[in-house]
Amino acid sequence: MNAMLLAAGKGTRLGSITASTPKPLLEVRGTPVLRHLAALCARHGVTDLCINTHYLADRIHAAMGDGSDLGLRIHYSYEEELLGTAGALRNFRGLLGEGPFFVLYGDNFMDYDLGALAAFHRAKDGIGTVALYEKEDVRHSGIAVLDEEGRITRFIEKPTPAQTVSRLVNCGLYVLEPAIFDHIPEGTPDFGKDVFPALLAQGEALYGMVMDRPLIAIDTVEMYRDAMENKNNGEHNAE
């Protein structure tokens, strides 16, 4: 399987921390998040890795190179204007359109079994599978409601208190079928806000797999400091 790492974001909520270092290259547990995720993909059999860039793209190129040191072939795209988490995939349709592929958000430090996620996806035979984990505070996350078979029946991005009908939040890790490209609209679509709700409205089969532990997200200064101070704690939101 091939994989896409989303790495174009500016990380504006991190203020001066990302003034000279793009958010995906911030270190967690001594490793830049993007290199950790690339190595995770390599360990699970990924050979071709796609990375989109925008903010401080040269720093990402310098840090990741061609991927050969990790046993990967890395392919880059530069976005003059941000295309959104889903829109970013369009530049790699040729590489990702041959079979199921992984999508990972490049600013979440996670260490999940990608093989198990892929096996779950194959068994369910849907258009996509979203990795989920349980979290108490879901206000800043995308949440999913599952039926008994693990099929997602509702997906709500950043729910209000009245909309908090689940504690299962989006990890920013997916397995998607090539058919997903037919559901990515023009413009700057986001998976959580646009694509997933639209898939459900159209009756497409989208599944969720609940992972066995949380992840470490570094969206704000407070979250990043907490990640540095509590190296074994991953209780943060995914987006």
N, C-alpha and C positions, 0 to 999 in steps of 0.2 A: 504493500500500500504506500501511496505517496501522502504527503502532509503539507499543510499550509500553516505558517506561523504569522500571526497578525502583529506587526511591529511598527506601524506608521504613526501611532498616536503621539501627541505632544506632552502628555502628562502635566497639564497646566496646574492641576490641584497640588502638585508637589513643589510649586514655587521654585526657589533657587536651586533645589536639589537636582532638577533636570535642566538647569541653565546650560550646562556643557556636556551632560550625559543623558542620552535618550532613556526614557523610562525602562524599556526592555533590557537595558544593559546595567541597571542597578543591581548590586550584589545582594543576594540572600544566602545565608549560610556559606559565604565565601565564594559564591559562583554567580556570574551574571545570569539573570533569569533566562535570557534568550539562549545562552549556551547550554544551560541545564536542560531546557526543553528540547533543544536540538539533539543532545545526547540521549535524552529519554526516547525520542523518536527512533534514533539509530539503534538503541537496544531492543526495540520492538520491530525491527525489520524494515523500517523506512529507508529507502535509498535516495529518493528525490524529494528535496525539501524546498518549498516555495516561501519566500519572505517578501512582504510588501514594506516599502520604506517611504518616509516623507521627512519627518523632523530629524535633523542630524544624521541623514542617511549615510554619510561617509564614515561616521563612527561605527555604525552597524556593519558596514562592509568590512572595515578594518578588523573588527572583533570576530566576525564570522568567516571571512574569507570565502573560499570555494567549498568549504565543508569537508575537504579531503582528510583533514586531521581527525574528523569524527566518523569517517567512513560514509560520508554523504556527498551528494551533488546538490549544491545550493543554487537556486534560481531566484533572481531578484526582479522586482518591479518598483519603479519610482513613481509615486503619485504626486503630481504637481498640486492637486487639490485632493484632500482626503475623500475617499470613495465610500466610506462606511465599512463595517465589519463584513457585510455580505457583498457589497459592491466590489471589494478588493479581490474577490475570487475571479472576477471576469477576466482579468489579465492573465490568468493561468488556466483557462479552460482546456487548452490543448494538453497540458500536463495532468490535470486533475480529472479530466472527463472520460478516462478509460475504465474506471472502476471505483469502488468505495474509497474514500480518503478521509484523513483526520484534519480537523481544524483546531488549532490551539491559540488562545489569546496569549500574546507574548509578554504580558505583564503579570501573569499568575504563576507563582512558584508551586508546582504540583508534582507528585511522584506516583501517579496512578498506573495500573496495569492496563496498558493500551491494548494488549492482546485480548484480555478478558472483555474489554469494551467492544472490540471488533467482533468477537465471537457472539456476544449478546446481540449486536446489530444484525449479524447474519441470520441468527435464529429467528429474529422478529420479522425480518424482511420488509422493513418500512423504508421510507425515503430518507430517514435520518434518525440518529440516536443522540440524545443530549445527556451528558454526564451531570449528575446532580449530587448535592450533599445537603445534610440537614443543618439549619442555622436558625438561631433564635431571632435575631434582628434581621428582617428581610427587606427593610424599607428601601435600601439602595441596590437591590438585586432584582433579577428576573426570577419569578417563581413558577413552578409547574405543578399541576394536579394530575395524578396518575390514576388509571383504573386498575382493576385486579390483574390485568395482563401486562401492566407497565406502559400502556399507551397513554400519551399525554392528551388530556381532554381540555385543559386550559393552560394558557401561558400568559402571565401578566408581568410586564416590565415595571419595576419600581412601584409596587402596589401601595395604595393608600391603606390606612388601618382597616377600612371597611372591605377592602379587596384582599386582605391577608387570609387566604383560604388554604394556604399550604406553607410549610417550613422547608420545602425542598427548593434549593436555589441552583441557578445555572453556574456550573464550574467554568464556563468558557472553554469547553472541550466537547467536540462533536465527531461523530462518524456520519458522513453524508454520501448519498448516491449521486452519480453524475446528473440524474434527473433534476437535482436541485437548481441547476443553472437555468432551467426553464421557469423557475419561480423567483428568480432574482430580478427585480425591476430595474429600470434605468434610474439614474440619479445616485443618491448616496444611502442606500438601504442598510438598515441594521438588522441583524438576525433577531434579536429579542423584541424590538419595537415593531418591525415590519414583516419579516419573512416567516417566523414561526407562527404568529397569530393568523397570517394569511393562509398558511398551509392547513391549519386546523379548520379554518372557515371553509376551505375547499374540500375537506374530508380526507386529506392525505394522512397516511399513517406515520406519525412521529412518536418515537418512544423515548423513555427516560430510564437510565440506569442509575441507581443510587449507589454512590461510592462509599467506601468503608471509612473515610476520614475527610476532614476539611482540607483546604488549601491555604496558601498564603498570598493574599493580594496586597498590592502596595499603592493603592489609588490616592491616598492622602499622606500628608506629612506624619500624622499620628499613626496611621497604619504602618508606614515604613519604619518609624522609630520602634513601634511595637514588634515588628518582625526582627529588628536588630537586637532588641532587648530580650525577647522571648523566642529563642531560636527553635524551640520544639513546638511552638504554638502556631497552629494554622487557622485559627477561628476568625476568618475574615470573609467579606463578601467577594463575589467572583467578578463583578463588572464595575 
